[in-house]
Amino acid sequence: LLAYPLPHSVLAGMTTRIQSASTDGATALMTTLGYPLIKQGNVIQVPGAMLEVAEACSGFHKLLSLTAFTLLYSYLFTSSQWKRLILIAAVLPLALLVNILRISGLIAAAAAGGLPALHRAHDMAEYCAIGLAFGLLILLGRVLGCRTMRFSL
């Protein structure tokens, strides 16, 4: 089901919403932390650099991979339906949170070192965001009591 290609109209709408929410969240967080920002749509200006939260960096792909992982994890480690539902319901806010943190980190890098620092940090920030998302999901699973597999492999 997750491999089935969604129509472009559905994908574009979902990607745009996640992209906007990620941009708004990162801008709000970094403004609260005292960074001078100007946001226009999905473009964020910091002194010395301009960042665009592009469609590829919207967080949608992170959401899809985290959803697939969550379905597998909840199948392997939970025995009750309500635990599975909690884990699945946590995917969107979790993916959005880590994407906001990733963009915020990139804003901080751009503010500190301009575009060269932003480009150096970009890929590493994505790896950190993916690792954080999976780690937080597993932590939530542990809190819910998902500690042993349903069956041995």
N, C-alpha and C positions, 0 to 999 in steps of 0.2 A: 504494500500500500504506500509506503514512504518513497518507493522508487518510481511510482507512477508520476509522469510529468503533469503538473498542474497547468491549466490554461494561463496564458500570459496575463490576462486581465485580473485573474485571482492573485497571481504571483506579484504583479506590479503593485496592487493595492496593499497587500500584506507587507511587502518590502518597504514601501513608502511610509507606512504607519510605524514600523519598527525603526526605520531610519530617522524619522522625525522625533520619536520618543527618545532614542539614543542621543541625538543631538541636543534636544531640550534638557535631558537629564544631565549630560556632561557639562553643558553650559551653566546650568543652575548650580551644580556642585562646585565647579571651578570659580564661579562668581562669588559664591559663599565663602570660598577659601581665599578670596581677595585677588584673584587674577583679573586684570582688565581685559574684557572680551567684548567683541561686537559680533552678534550673530545675525546673519541674513539667510533665512531658509536653512540649508544644510551646510553653509559656509561659516566658519568661525575664524575671526581675525584676532590674533594676539600680536603684541608688539614684535615686529620682525618676521612674522610668518602668517600665512593664511592656510587654514585646513579645510578640506572639504570632506564631509562624511559621505563618501560615494556609495552608490547602490551596492557595490561589492563589499563594503565595510559596514553595511547597515546592521548586521547581526542576524540576518535571516538564515544564512548558512549555518551559523552557530546554533540557532534555534532548531534547525532540522537535524543536525548531528546529535544534539543533546536530546531531542525527542526520541530518536532511534535508540540511543544508549539507554534512556530511561525506560523505554518499553522492554528492552532486553533485561536490564537490571531488575526492574520490578517483577518480571516473570521469574527470573532465577532466584531472587532473594525474598520475595514476600509470599505469604500464604493467604493474606486477606485482601479483599477487594478494596476496602477503604484506604489501606496503605498505598496500594497501586494508584488509586485516584489522587491521593495527596501528592505523591511523587510526580505524576503526570501534570497535575495542576501547577506544580512549582516550576515547571520547565520554562514557561514564558517569562515570569518575573525574574528567574535566575539568569536566563540568557540576556535579558534586557539589562539587569544589574551589571553583569560582567562586561557587557559591551559599553555601558556608561563609564565604568572604571577604566576600560581600555582607552576610550577616547579621551578621558580626563588625563590619563598618563601621557598620552600623545600631546595634549595641550600643554602640560607641564614641560615636556621635553622641548617643544617648539618655543615656549616662552623662555626657557633657559639657554637654548643653543641655536635657535632659528631652524631653518629648513634642514640643514645637514643633520642636526640632532633628531629631528622628527623622522627623517628617512632611516637613520640608523636604528631608531627605536620601533619602527612600524611593525616589522615581522615578529620581533621578540614579544611585543605587546600582544599580538594575536596568539602566540603560543602560550603565554602566561594566562590570557583570558580563557582559552580552552581548558587548560589545566585547572584553573580556579573553578570554572563551571562544573567540570566533572568531579572535582574534589568536594565542592559544596553539595552537589547532588548525592554523592556517597555519604557525606556527613549527615545529611537529612535522612537518608535511608537508615543509617546507624541509629539515629535518634528515634526513628520509628520502629526500631527493633529488627531491621533487616540485617542479620548477622550470619546466618547459615544458609547455604544453598538448599534448594528444594530437593535436589538429588545429586549424587556424586557423578562426576564426569568420567 
